[in-house]
């Protein structure tokens, strides 16, 4: 189970752990499938309800892995998928959602996101989202990779997404300048993908190793990845969705919820990874 001190958040009226599970690149290698399924099931049994995916991830292969993992456990999962911008027309959004539901082997999504801004007018996509809600196929909707200027027209039209999923980690802090405060003021939850970086470069930083040596978890001594994840989870109005492709990796992510970074830790991280002092365009990977 998640620890009593584990951060939580209210999303679309549901109280959930702020730590969720990402699935980018799951399903790409058949040899890893069994571990990926066990990892997701382990997270669900431990209370990590949020599973995030997208039709783009392996052209539905990640969704299919999730579909197998949640078999008999659908009530434990808060499922999120995303529609490609090229499919975001009124008809295309509904067709994409129906495909995702088939891959996931379920009859509804808890949340459905537009993967990044589309050339198709958002009014059309929003109309599709509302139709999907009326049909009972989604519980709510949101966006992904929307910068502050992308969000303003939505709110001007009184379109209020439940979530804005963005890149956020120690090495990508630009959103702290304006986007994260903007989301919070508008009562939109920010969701951090790749919260521990990509490719391992961030985790080689000596400061993360130094801080890890000062912390322990029930799973053992802290790791640099746990420090990076705890740093993201420290924020209010934030969900983190790291991928864990094995049960061991999932256990480490779960234990990261126990870590409370000290004031000295946070000061040192600010010095090594300075917060932004000007507008920085939203990074996307």
Secondary structure, DSSP 8 states (H G I E B T S, - for coil): ---TT--EEEETTEEEESB-BB-TTTTS-GGGHHHHHHHHHHHHHTT--EEE--TTGGGGHHHHHHHHHTTTTGGG-EEEEEE-GGG-SHHHHHHHHHHHHHHHT-S-BSEEEESS--SS-HHHHHHHHHHHHHTTSBS-EEEES--HHHHHHHHHTT---SEEEEE-BTTB-GGGTTHHHHHHHTT-EEEEESTT-STTTGGG-HHHHHHHTT-EETTEE--HHHHHHHHHHTSTTEEE--B--SHHHHHHHHHHTT----HHHHHHHHHHS---SS-------
